[in-house]
Amino acid sequence: MASPVEAGDQRPAVAAAAPGSIVIGRSARGRPIRAVRIGSPRARIKVLVVGSLHGNEPAGRSIVRRLRRSRPPRGTALWLIEDANPDGSAAGTRHNTRGVDLNRNFPDAWRADGRPFDTYHSGTAPLSEPESQAVAAFVRRVRPRVTLWYHQALEIVVKSAGDPSLQRLYSRRSGLPWRTHQPLNGTATGWQNATFPGDTAFVVELPRGAPSRGVVRRNTHAALAVARAIAPQPEVNRPIPFAARRKEEMRAYARRHYGIDDFRLRRPRVIVQHYTVTDSFEPVFRTFANDVPDVELGELPGVCAHYVIDRDGTVYRLVPTRIMCRHTVGLNWTAIGIEHVGQSDAQVLGSPRQMQASLRLTRMLQGRHGIATRNVIGHAESLSSPFHRERVARLRRQTHGDLGRASMDRYRRLLRRLPAPASMR
């Protein structure tokens, strides 16, 4: 009697398999294609890793199996598909059981190529195969920020249209060179990068044969390094009092200075970096929480910032970014303010943990609000911002000296090296 798999058992395309595991579809012969989630089901950032798409290129499955024992960064979930072509794996062939190269069967730049079991046979139409259909539907549903596709045996990280910083990071951690490969039609990575702007999919070509323990270890660490690079920046919520009276004071301030009858920060276009001129966080919190006229300009509401970053890299969120804060004359109507505990530009830029937290927080805010890197500025650069506006004549040239042009040029260079900011979906 034939087994259900051999008979082409047609159970539902997506079915529960185990905690954190689902069947996302079935092969042409009915074998299940499984995806396993490692991490919280509520994680906003997802990384998809596919161990094998060609049945005769199995090395990536060992990396996926090791990743199943890993712990992803906080706020990030790994989705692991060990084998997207179980029929080909069972037969030890590149193709699925219908003789189709699944990595030529995706919609981007698809073209008819060859006949069944020719090396690059693309199938009769884009997504003609149940395996590619299952993977494409799963990608659409999960929307991974990054997808890694393992192949063999060119021993390179393939340059793709996705985020180059993530590809370079994987290359450095794995020891595989980052190289261009000839353009191909109908590939999974080409489809993902064309269909989901802001996300990144790329191929990792492993060495020929069974992978050594070192290869598995290095590539596992490289995959986790990519996940850490895009993980959300942890925050500590320490809200200062911002009740109805302070909101009305902010509304009155916005009317006087900007002609805006609102306390809300409707569309942030600028991120302004500051330092506190203190050596610890608590004095800053007390100053911002105490809603009294500031000592410099004597206005209400009291000064504040949306975030404060301590010397150890702890990020404190004081005010929601949907509310205006008084931190930069001429820009409060459209700027998010980030304070850094410290006494000077050099002290802030010379603190590795503080800088790492600052850059990651800034990158996250850029993605959330669509803010260009050129509009990430220091307080000392406020007068040169194209968004600067001030109705009170005596304040039109008012600024501060913290984080000037030279310091911020360095900051922006470091910012551009990070993964491109992911937009909120």
N, C-alpha and C positions, 0 to 999 in steps of 0.2 A: 504494500500500500504506500502511495506517495506521501511524503511529509507535506504539511501545509505550505512550507516554503517552496518545495519542488512543484507543488500544484498551483503556485501563484496565488496564495491566500490573499484576498482583497479585504482586509480589515480597514478601519478608518485611518486616514492618512496621518492624523496626529493623535496619538494615544499615550496615556501615562504609562511609564515603564518602571519607575522607582523614584523615590524622593530626589528632586533635582534633575531627573532624567525624563526625556520624552522621546517618542518615536515621531520624527518629523515627516516621514514618508517611507515608501518601500521601493525597492529596486524593480527592474523589469521582471525578475523572477520571484518577487514577493518578499525578499529579505528586508528586514527592518533597517532603516537608517536612523541612528540614535544621536541625540544631542544631550550632553550632560552639563548642567549648570553648577559652577563652583562659585560660591558667594551668595550674597543676599538677593532674594527675588525682587527687592525694592531698589537695587542698585541702579543709578541713573546711567552710568557708563558701562558699556559692554564691550568685551573683546571676544571675537570669534576665532577659534583655531581649528583648522581642518587638517587632519593628519595625512589623508590620502584621497586623491581624486582619480589617479591612475592606479589600476590594480597591481601593476608590476613595480610601483614605487612606494614601498611600505615603510620607509625609515621614519617618516613623521609620526607614525602611530606610536612609536616608543616615546616621543616627546609628549604627545597628548596623554599617554598613560601616566607619565611622571607629573604632568600638570594637574592631573586629577588629585594628586596628593598635596598640592600646594595651597597656599592661602593668598588669595588676591588682595590687593590694596583696598582699604576701606572705601566704600562708595563705588566699587567696581566689581563686576561679575565676569567670570570667564565662561563662555559657552564653548564646549569641546565636542567636535564631531570627529571621532577617531577614524571612521571610514565612510566616505560618501559614495563609494562604488563597491559595495559588497560582492556583487556578482563578478566583477573583474578581479577582485582580490581572491575569491574562491578559485577562479580559473588561472590566476597568475598572469593576466593580460592587461594591457593598457586600457582597453575598451570596456564598455559595459557588455552585457550579454547580446545586445543587438548590433555590436560592432561599431559603436559610436565613441569617438574621443570626446568625453564630457567637457573637456576644457576647450572645445571649439563649438559648443552647443549653446552658449549664452548669447543674449540678444545684441550686445554691443558689437558693431561691425561684423555681424555674422554673414557668412557667405557659404553657399553650397560647395563642398569640397570632398571629392573621392566617393568611394563606395564602401559598404560595410566591411570593416576590418582593415581598410587602408589605414595607414598610420594616423592621419589627421582627419579622418572622416567626420564631418560636422553634423551628421544627422539630416533629416529631411526638412527641418525648419528650426528656428530658434526655440529652445526649451521643448524640443520634441520628446525628450527622454524623461522618465519619471524621476530619475535621480537629480537631474539639473532642475526640474520643476520643484522638487522638494526643498533643495537648498535655496533656490531663489525666493520661494515663498517664506522660508524661515528667515532669510536676511531681511526681507521687507517687514516682517513682523517684529523682529528683535532690534533692527537698526544698529548693528555693532559700530562703534566708533572706529575700531581697527579690526581688520581681518587678516590673519596669517594663513597662507596656503602653502603647505609643504609639498615639494616635488623632489626629484632626483634627475641627474646627478651632476649638475654643472658647478656646484660648490660656490654659489654666489647668492647675494641678496639682490633681487632684480629691481632696478630702478623703475618706478611706475609713476602714474600721474598723481598719486596721493601725496601726503605730507612727507617731504624729503627728510625732515628732522627725525621722524620716527624710523624711517628706513636706515638712516645713518646710525642711529642709536642701536638698532638691532645688529647692524653690521659690526659695530665696535664691540658689542658684548658677545657676539657669537664667534668673532674671528673670521667670518666670511666676507670677502670683498663686496662692495656695493658697485654693481656693474650694469651697464645697459645690455638689454637683450633685444633681438630683432622683434619688430612689431608683429603681433599675432592677432588673428581674427577670432571673435566669439569666445574670448576668455572670461573666466569668472571675475578676475581682478579688473579687466577693462570695463565690464558691465557695472560693477559696483562703483568704481571711481567716476564713471560717467553719470550714473543714476543718482548717486547720493553725495552731492558736493559737500565738502567739509569732513566726510569720512575718508578713511584710507584703507585700501586693500593692497597687499603686495605678496609676491612669491618668494619663498626661501627655497633655494635649490641645495639640497644636502648632498654629501658625498655618496658615491656608489656603494652598494652592498649594505649589509647590516650595520647600523650605526654603533660606534664605540660608546662606552659609558661617558667619555669626555665630550663627545659630540652631543649626546643627549643632555648632559648637564649644562653645557654652554648654551645650547639653544633654548633650554627651559629657562635659564636665567635671563636670556635675551628677551624672551616673550614676556616674562614678568617685569623686566625693566621698561618695556613699552607700556605695559599696564600701569606701572607706577607713574610714568611720565604724563599720562592723561587722567590720572585719578583726581577726583575733586579735592580741593584744598580743605582740610578740616578746619572748622571754626568753633570758637567758644562764644555762645550767645550771652552777652553782658549788656542788655539794653539800658540806656540812660532814660530817665523820665522824659517822656515826650507826649504829655497829655494835651487836652483841648486848649489850655491857656498858651502853652508853648507853640502849638500849631498856629494859633491866631497871631502870636507875636511873629512867627515866621512868615505868615501871610502878609502882615503889615510891612515887614522888612522887604519882602519881594515886591510889594507895590511901590515902596519908596525908591528902591534901587534898580528895579528891572521893569516896572510897569506891568507886573504879572500878579493878578489877584488870586494867588493859590500858594499853599505851603507844600504842594506835592512836586516831586522831581519827576516830571512827565517823561522826558526822553534824554537820559544822560548821553552827552557827546564827548566828555572830557573826563579823564582821571587825573587828579592832582596828588602828587606825592609830597609829604611833609616829614619833618622830624620834630620831636616834642620838646627838646631842650630839657629833658629829665633823664634820670637813670633807671626808672622803673615805671610800670604801668599804672599803679594805683593813684598817684597824684594826677595823672592825666584823666583817669576816670572821674575823680572827684571834681576836677575843673569843669569837665564837660557836663557832668550830671547836675551841677549847681547852676540853675538858670538865673543868672544875675548879669547885669550889664558888664561887658568885657572891659578890661582896664585900658585897652588901647583906644578904642573908638567909642566906648560908653553906650553901646546899643544892645537892644534885646531882639531876639532871644540870645541866650548865652552861646558862646562858640562851641563847636563840636566837630566831629568827623564821623564818617560812616564806619570806618575800621581803624583799629590800632594794632600794630604788630610789635610784639615784645622781642627782646633781645634773643630769647631762646627759640624764636620762630612761631610762638603761639599767636594765632590770629583771633582777635576779639571783635565781634560784630556789635556795635553800639546802637546804630540807627539803621532801619531798613532803607535800601536804596530808592525806595519810592517816595521818600521824604527829603526835602532840602535840608542841608546842614550849613551852618556858617563856618566856613574854613578858608575861603579864598574870595576876597573882594573882586567883584566883576564876573565871577564864574559860578557862584553858588547856585544860580538858576539852572545850570546844566552840567554840574561837575560832581563826581563822586570823590570824597576825600579819604585818603589813606595816610594815617600818621605812623611813624616809626619811632619807637622809643630810642632816644639817642641824642647826642649833643652836637653832631656835625655830619656833613656829607660823608666824610671819610670814615667815620665810625659806623654809619649805616651801611655803606657799600663794602666795608671791611668785615661785616658780620655774616659768615656763610649761611647760618640757619635763618637769620632774619631776611637775608636777600632771597634765599630760595623760596621762603614762604611768600615774600612780597611779589616776586615774579610770577609765581603760580596763581596767587590771588588775582593779580592784575590781569593775567591771561584769561582766567575764568570770567572776570567781569567784562573784558573785551568781547568774549564770545557771547555772553548773556545779553549785552546791550549793543553790540555791533560798533564798538569804538576802535578807531584806527590807532596803530602804534604811534603815529606822529602826534596824536592828541593825548598821549600819556606824557604828562609834563611835570616838572617840579614847580613848587610855589614861586620860585624866583623867575620862572618863565611865563607867569600868568599874563603879563601885559602884551606878550607877543601872540597869544592865542587868538585865532580868528573868531572865537566865540565870546571873547571878552566884551562885556558891555556894562556901563555904570552910569546911572542918571544923576548921581550926586557929584557935582563938579569937583569938590575938594578931594574926592577919592579916586578920580579917574587915573591917577598915576600911582596909586597905593599898592605896594606889594611887599614881599618879604624876601630874605636872602637864602632860605633853605632850599637845597637841592637845585643848584644852578645848571646852566647849559652843559658844561663839561661833564658834570656828574650824570646828568640825565642822558647825554649822548651815550655814555658807557652803559647806563641802565637799559636804554632802548636797544642797544646792540645785543645785550644778554637776553632781552625779551624776545627778540626776533629769532634766537636760537632755539626757543622752546617750540613744542608742537603748536601748530596753528590753533587758535581758540575755537572750541566747538560751540556752535550756536545752540541755544536752548530749544528743545523740540517739544 
